[in-house]
Amino acid sequence: MAHYNTECLCVRCKHLKPALDANIQKAYLGKCVKREWPFTLSITLQGWTECEVFEASGSTYAPPEPVVAKAAVAAAKSTAAKQVEFYYSSTQKPGQTFPCDIKRALELVKQLQAKGVTCKATDVDGIKDRFPTYHKSVTGPDASVRPVFGFKGALVEDFGTTVPALLIFEGDRYPVMAFPRTDAKRGTIRVEQALEDLIGEAKPNPKVTATVG
C-alpha cells in the first residue's frame, strides 16, 4: 500500500520523466517510463515513499531516489529558455484602469533584446483572433501570481488594446507570468515595471535574436 510523504517524491523510481507542461506540473511531478501501458505510473505531487513491485512482461518495476527525481526536475527547468512577448495596439490607447506607456514599453523591449533575451513586441491590430493568446495568459500563470486577465478582470477584447499585455515563457507553450497583474506587496505591476525588472535580471547573450513588429 502506498503512503504519502513530505518530500513529494516516489523515492525509488530511477526512470522518472519530469512533467514539463506548466499545468500538468500543478498536479503531477512526472511519470515512470519504465512500464508499458497499462503499467506506466504517473507520479503525483504527493508522491510515494514506497511502491509495490509490479511484474509485467518479464521485467520488474523499481521506484526513484528523491535526489534523482529532484535533479531531473531541476535540470528540465534550468534548460528552459526565457521568452518575452509584448502585445499592444498602434491604433487604440490603453484604458485608465490598467495604463501603459506604449512608447516606453517598446523602448524597454529593445533594451531587453540588447541584453540577449528572446523578446518580441506584437501589434494586435494585425491579429484576427486574439483569444488563443489571451487564453494562455489566463490559464498559464500560477494562481499565486494571478494576472489581471480572466475572471472579473480584462476580457479578451481588452487584451493588447485597452490593456497591453506582457507574457513571460520559460520553455513551455503557456506563460509562467502575465502582466499587468496584482501583487500583494507592490499592488498593480504594470508592463513597464515588469520589463524593467527583467532588464535588471538579464545577463548579456549576443546570440539571441528578437524582433519588434
C-alpha positions in Angstrom: 0.0 0.0 0.0 1.4 3.4 -0.9 2.0 6.1 1.7 2.4 9.8 1.1 5.5 11.8 2.3 6.6 15.4 2.8 9.3 15.0 0.1 6.5 14.7 -2.6 8.6 12.2 -4.5 8.5 8.5 -5.4 11.8 7.7 -3.7 12.9 4.6 -5.5 12.0 5.2 -9.2 15.1 5.7 -11.3 13.1 6.2 -14.6 11.2 9.4 -13.8 10.4 11.7 -16.7 9.5 15.1 -15.2 6.4 16.8 -16.3 7.2 19.8 -18.5 3.8 21.3 -19.1 3.1 24.1 -16.6 -0.5 23.0 -16.0 0.4 19.3 -15.6 3.2 20.3 -13.1 0.4 21.6 -10.8 -0.8 18.0 -10.3 2.0 15.6 -11.3 5.7 15.5 -10.7 6.1 13.3 -13.8 5.8 9.7 -14.7 7.9 6.5 -14.6 8.6 5.5 -18.2 9.9 2.0 -17.3 6.5 0.4 -17.6 4.5 -0.1 -20.8 0.8 0.8 -20.8 -1.2 -0.1 -18.7 1.6 -0.3 -16.2 3.1 3.2 -16.6 2.9 5.1 -13.3 2.1 8.8 -13.1 3.8 10.3 -10.0 1.5 12.9 -8.3 2.9 15.9 -6.4 2.2 14.0 -3.2 4.4 11.2 -4.4 5.1 7.8 -2.7 7.6 6.7 0.0 7.2 3.1 -1.0 5.8 1.3 -4.1 4.7 -2.2 -4.6 6.8 -4.2 -7.1 5.0 -4.7 -10.4 5.7 -7.7 -12.6 5.0 -7.2 -16.3 6.4 -8.6 -19.5 9.1 -10.4 -17.5 10.5 -7.2 -16.0 10.3 -5.5 -12.6 9.2 -2.0 -11.9 11.6 -0.3 -9.5 10.7 3.1 -7.9 13.5 6.8 -7.7 15.7 8.3 -5.1 14.5 11.8 -4.1 17.8 13.3 -5.2 17.5 11.7 -8.6 14.0 12.9 -9.2 14.7 16.4 -7.9 17.8 16.7 -10.1 15.8 15.7 -13.2 13.1 18.3 -12.5 15.7 21.0 -11.8 17.6 20.1 -14.9 14.5 20.4 -17.1 13.7 23.8 -15.6 17.2 25.2 -15.8 17.4 24.4 -19.6 14.2 26.2 -20.3 15.0 29.5 -22.2 13.1 32.6 -21.1 11.0 34.2 -23.8 9.1 37.5 -23.5 6.1 38.7 -25.6 4.6 42.1 -25.5 1.2 42.8 -27.1 -0.1 46.3 -27.8 -2.2 48.3 -30.2 -0.9 51.0 -32.5 -4.4 52.5 -33.0 -6.1 52.1 -29.6 -4.9 53.8 -26.4 -4.7 51.9 -23.2 -7.5 52.4 -20.7 -7.2 54.2 -17.4 -7.7 51.2 -15.2 -4.5 49.5 -16.4 -2.4 52.3 -18.0 0.7 51.6 -20.1 3.1 53.9 -21.8 3.4 52.1 -25.1 6.4 54.1 -26.3 8.3 53.5 -23.1 7.4 49.8 -23.2 8.7 49.4 -26.7 12.0 51.1 -25.7 12.3 48.7 -22.8 11.7 45.8 -25.2 14.6 46.9 -27.2 16.8 47.2 -24.1 15.8 43.7 -23.1 16.7 42.4 -26.6 20.1 44.1 -26.2 20.6 42.0 -23.1 20.1 38.9 -25.1 16.7 37.9 -24.0 14.3 36.5 -26.7 11.7 39.2 -26.8 9.2 40.4 -29.3 6.6 43.1 -29.5 3.4 42.4 -31.5 0.8 44.9 -32.7 -2.6 43.2 -32.1 -4.1 45.2 -34.9 -2.6 42.6 -37.2 -4.1 39.7 -35.3 -7.6 38.5 -36.3 -8.1 36.2 -33.4 -6.6 37.1 -30.0 -8.4 34.5 -28.0 -5.6 31.8 -28.2 -3.0 34.2 -26.8 -5.5 35.6 -24.3 -6.3 32.1 -23.1 -2.7 31.4 -22.4 -2.4 34.5 -20.2 -5.4 33.3 -18.2 -4.5 29.6 -17.8 -0.7 29.6 -17.7 0.4 31.6 -14.6 0.0 30.0 -11.2 -2.9 31.2 -9.1 -0.4 32.8 -6.6 0.7 35.2 -9.3 -2.7 35.7 -11.0 -2.7 38.3 -13.8 -5.3 41.0 -14.4 -6.8 38.9 -17.2 -9.6 36.4 -16.6 -12.4 36.4 -14.0 -13.5 39.9 -13.1 -10.6 41.3 -15.0 -9.7 42.3 -18.5 -11.6 40.4 -21.2 -10.4 39.0 -24.5 -11.4 42.2 -26.3 -9.2 44.2 -23.9 -6.1 42.0 -24.5 -3.4 44.1 -26.1 -5.8 47.0 -26.8 -7.2 48.8 -23.7 -4.9 46.5 -21.6 -1.4 46.0 -23.3 0.0 42.6 -22.1 3.3 41.1 -21.4 3.8 37.4 -21.3 6.8 35.5 -19.9 7.5 32.0 -21.1 10.1 29.5 -19.7 10.3 26.8 -22.3 6.6 26.0 -22.4 3.7 26.9 -24.6 2.0 28.5 -21.6 3.4 31.6 -19.9 4.6 31.5 -16.2 3.8 35.2 -15.8 1.4 37.7 -17.4 1.4 41.4 -16.8 -0.2 43.6 -15.7 -1.0 41.7 -12.6 -1.9 42.4 -9.0 0.7 41.8 -6.3 0.1 41.7 -2.5 3.1 43.9 -1.8 3.6 46.0 -4.9 0.0 46.5 -5.9 -0.6 46.5 -9.7 2.6 45.7 -11.6 2.5 47.4 -14.9 4.1 46.2 -18.1 6.8 48.8 -17.9 7.7 47.8 -14.4 7.8 44.1 -15.4 10.1 44.9 -18.3 12.4 47.0 -16.0 12.6 44.0 -13.6 13.5 41.7 -16.5 16.2 44.0 -17.7 17.7 44.2 -14.2 17.8 40.3 -14.0 19.0 39.7 -17.6 22.6 38.7 -18.5 24.0 39.7 -21.9 23.8 36.9 -24.6 24.6 38.2 -28.1 23.5 35.0 -29.8 19.8 35.6 -29.1 17.8 37.3 -31.8 14.5 39.1 -31.3 12.0 41.2 -33.3 9.7 44.1 -32.9 6.7 44.1 -35.2 
